[in-house]
Each structure stands twice: as C-alpha cells, then as structure tokens.
Amino acid sequence: MVYEIIIDGNKRRLELDRRSDEWECVLDGHEIPIDMVSTHADVLSLLIDGKTYEVKRERSASSQNIWIGNTCYQAEVRDPRSLRGRNRAAGDDDGPKKLMAAMAGKVVRVLVAEKDEVDAGQGIIVVEAMKMQNEIKSPKKGVIQKVLVAQGGNVNAGDVLAVVE
C-alpha cells in the first residue's frame, strides 16, 4: 500500500507491504527495516534499528494526532489512489481551517493574535493535557481570523481553538 502522509505540515511518501510475518517499509524512497506489532486498538509497538517505539493514534472529528513517546504530531494519511484523497489534496489551502483540540486540557499559551500572518506548521496555541504540553500548529499558510480561547482557559476534545484563512 502506498500512502501520502502529512506530519506537522511535512508531506512524506510511505510504502508498506506485509510479507507473511514481516513488514517492508519504504519512506521517501529509503527502505527502513521495521518490526511492528499492534498492542491495543490504535497503539503500535515498533522496532526500528534495535530501538523500540510506542506509537499511539488519537482521532477526533476533524484531526488525527500521532503520539510517539511524549511527543505529539498532527497527522493526515491519504491513499493517493483514492479519488477522495486527490480531491482533498487539490483544495487543501482553500477556505478557512479550524484548529481543534484533540483532547481535553488547559490552554497554557496563545502564540498568535487575530490578523497575524502564519506559515503552515507554525505553532498557534499550546494546550496542556495529561501533564504534557501540545503545540497546535497551523495546517496552512494564512491569516488568523479568530482566536477562540484564552490563556488559562479549559478546552474539551473537539473544541475549536482558532480559525486560519
């Protein structure tokens, strides 16, 4: 299977093939020896070059986050062969985009103000959840139209934090 993966605004090409009990993984044309086991729903244990990584997937109505250890990454996975994936890729920068909280937490910093210009992947808001700080990043280059939270405020999963147009 070939996937287009966008992690914190960086586009990558991932090829995964299962060969009996082994996985073949090619990332951006480079083969990576990998051993992978699903330990729970949305949790993988990876062995790469002798190092073990626990990878957790967290999904909300509008976004997907990947946790590797204590680090959170905004992620999008597309199957480039699907029509839906191609249509979404063509219009990714069109229209306003809502930045949403992936989980309940407390806003510890607001890094931008309304009408600020931002780049794709630039930090917008920092939310603390489960004693970890997660920087919510802009999905595209644009202008902050609205900031809907304030420092010190609490948010729930799925709450809109800001809008980038």
Secondary structure, DSSP 8 states (H G I E B T S, - for coil): -EEEEEETTEEEEEEEEEETTEEEEEETTEEEEEEEEEEETTEEEEEETTEEEEEEEEE-SS-EEEEETTEEEEEEEE-TTSHHHHHHHHTTTSS-EEEE-SS-EEEEEE---TT-EE-TT-EEEEEEETTEEEEEE-SSSEEEEEE---TT-EE-TT-EEEEE-
